[in-house]
Amino acid sequence: MTKTIEPDDGEARMFDANAGEKSGTDRAVIRGLSPTARNSVVSCVFVTALGLLSLIVGIFEIHDFAGPFVAGLVILAASLVVWPQTIGLLRPIVMTRTELKIPEALRTTIIPLATIAGVGLSYQWSPGAFKDLQGWFLEVWDTKGARKVIRRFVVLRWRAPNPQPGGKPRLFVSSRGPLPVSLPIPFEDDPVGLAETRPARVATQVSTWIMAQQGPNGPLASLGLQKKSRYEATAARQTLGWWSPDGTMGRTR
């Protein structure tokens, strides 16, 4: 028997994993995307449609066949590069009694439930990127400390706080100068508000299911690696904070 978790007005519906096990549910399916991932899918569809339209215009344009036709080919070629990732976003995450299956562009990552020792959100910052992207990302840790980021569920932050009162907020944090370890993190003073976001709801669903399968003495309950993230100044993607499905959160050290 399969239990499907569908989005409800942009949010995920909660479910009782223990009740599911008693009723014979042997897997749960999480569908839907966070608003950011949903926008990526819409953008991909729009670009593909624009390429097709350019091709059609080029075919029927008598005086200037090459211009629109070549432009359409270029646009379609660019869209084909991102379509595998888009298809991966549209495929659901599946949890069985023994595995967590996370679909990606051209493959599916399968993590044994018995090895999962952490589920939560981490506030990540990527200095030096084209845009210094930062936000709360859904993550899973195994017993060896290896991390798996589920990028379809993220609360992105597009503006950086200005440390000077009354100043205009800067778009994206600059990778130059001091690291923003002392800057405010979104929802840092509002864990309840963060818990109501789609990524946090999904993290709670995944954690609840895994806890039901592992039991109270499993690695997720005993280790809780989502609370033990560390700040690494030399890492390509730096973690500044963490949030756990039990409602606790903090800064990395």
N, C-alpha and C positions, 0 to 999 in steps of 0.2 A: 504494500500500500504506500502511496506517495502523498506527502503533504506539501501543497504548493503555497508559497508565501507571495502574494501579489501586492503591488503598491496600492495604497489607499490615499487618494488625494495627495500624491507626491511623497507619502511616507509609507514605511513598511508596516504591515500588520504584525502584531506580536503573536507568539504561539507558545504553548506549554509543551516543552519537549518531553517532560516526564509523562504527561497525559498521553502524548503521542505514542510513547513506548508501550504504555499499558494497553492502548487500543490496537496495537499491532503495526503502527506506522514504522516503516523500515528506512525511510529517507525523507529529507525535506529539500525543497527547491526554492531558492531565493531568486526572484526575477526583479527586473527593474533596474534603474540607474539613479545615481545622484544627479542633481540638476546640471552639474558641470559636465559629467560624462554624456548626459542626454544632449547637451548643446553640441558636443563633439560629433555625435551621430547625426544630428540635424545638419550641421555644417558640411559633413561628408556627403550627405544626400544632396544638399543644395549645390555643392561644387560639381558633383557628377551630373546633375540635371543641367547645370550651366554649360558643361562640356558637350553634352548631347545636343543642346539647343544650338551651340555654335557650329557643330557639325552639320546640322540640318540647314541652318542658314547658309553655310558655305556651299552645300550641295545645290541649293536652289538660287544662289546668288550668281547671276550671269557675268556681271562686270568685275567682280572681285571674288573669285572662287577661293584663291589660296589663303587670303587673310583669315576669315572666320573658320575655314576648315582646319588650317594648321593650328590656330588657337584652340579649337575644340579638341584636337588630338593631344596637345600639350596638357590641357586641363584634365582630360580623361586619364592620361598617363600619370599625372600627379595624384589623382583620386584613387587610382588602382594601388598606389603605394600604401595608402592608409586604410583601404577597405578591409584587409585581413584583421587589423586591430579593431575596426568598427564591428565586424562580425563577432569577434571575441567578446566585445562589450555586450552584444545582444544575447549571447548564450548564457543560460542561468548558472549560478553556483549551486552545486549539488552536495548535500551532506547525507551520507549513509551511516549505518551503525559503526563502520570501520574506517571510512575515508572522507576527506574533504576535497572536492574536485573544483578547481578554479580554472575556468576557461580563459585562454589567452589568444593571441593572434592566430597562430598556426598549430597550437598544441594545447593540452590540458595538464595543468600541474596537479598531481595527486599527492596529498599529504595524509599519511596514516593518522587517525584520530588519537591513537595511543601515544604518539610522539609530540602532540601539540601541548606546549607548556605556557602559552601566552596568547591572548586575544585582546585587542584594544585599539585605540587610536594613538598615533604619535604625531606631534607637531614637527614637521620637517621643513628644512630650508636648504635650497640648492644654490650656493653662491657661485658666481661665474657663469651661470647659464644665460641663455639669450634673454630670458626674463627670470629674475631671481624668484622663482616660484616657491611659495610656501603655503602650508595649510595642514589641516588634520587629516591624516591618511589612515585607512583601515589596515591593520597589520596582524600577521599571525607569526608566532615564534615556535620553533621546535625545541626539544629538550637539549639540543646542542647549542642553542642560542642563535641558530640561523633564522633570518627574518624573511618573510614573504609579504610584500606590499600588494594589496588588492586595490589598484589605482582607480577602479570604476567608482569607488565610494570615497569621496574626499570633500572636505569643507575648505574650499580655497579662500585664500586671502589675497585680494588684489591691490590693497593699499596698505602702506606701512605707516605706523604712527609717527608723528613728528615729535621728537623729544622737547621741542620748544613750544610752550603754551601759546596759542593763538596763531601758530604757523600753519601754512597750507600743507595738508598731507601729501607726501611724495608717492608717486606711482611706482611700486616695487621698491624693495630695499636694495640699495647699492651694494655690490660685492666689495667695493673699496672701503677702506677705513675699518674701524672696530667691528667685531662681530656683534650681531644684535642679541646677545644673550641676556641683556638687561632690559630690552624693550618689552612692552606688554604683549602677551599672547592672547589672541581672541578667545573668549569664553573662560579666561583664566579665573575670573571672579564669578563665573556663572556656569558651574558644572551641570546644573539642571538644564540650562539652555542648550549646552552642547549635547546632553543626553537625548534631547528631542530632535536632533538632526538625523537625517537618513543614515549617514555612515555609522553613527553611534547606535542607532536602533538595530542595524544589521550586525554590528559587533556584539550586541547583547544577545541577539538571536543565535549567532554562531556559538558564543560562549555557553549559552544555556543548553544548546544541543550537545556540545562536547562534554560538558559537565555531567549531563544525564547519562552519557555513554561511559565515561571514565569512572564515575563515582566520586565520592568525597575525598578519596585518597589518591586520585589521579594526579598527573604532573601539572595540569592546569590549575587545580585547586592548591596544590602544595608548593608550586614554584612561582606562578604568577609573574612570568617574565615581562609582561607588559608594564609592570611597575618598576622594572629594574633597567630601563634604557639609560644609556650613558651618552654624554656629550663628547664627541670626537672632533676636535678642531680641524683635523686633516682629512676627514671623510668628505667624499664628493657630495653626499647628501647628509646633512647634519640634523640630528634630533635635538630639539630644544625643550620639548615637554611631552607628557604622556597622560592618557585618560584610560581608566579601567571601567568595564561594564558594571562593577559594583559601586560606581559613582565617585570614586576617588580619583584625584589627578595631582600632578606635580611637575616640577621642573627637573630636567636631567642635570646630572652633576659630573 
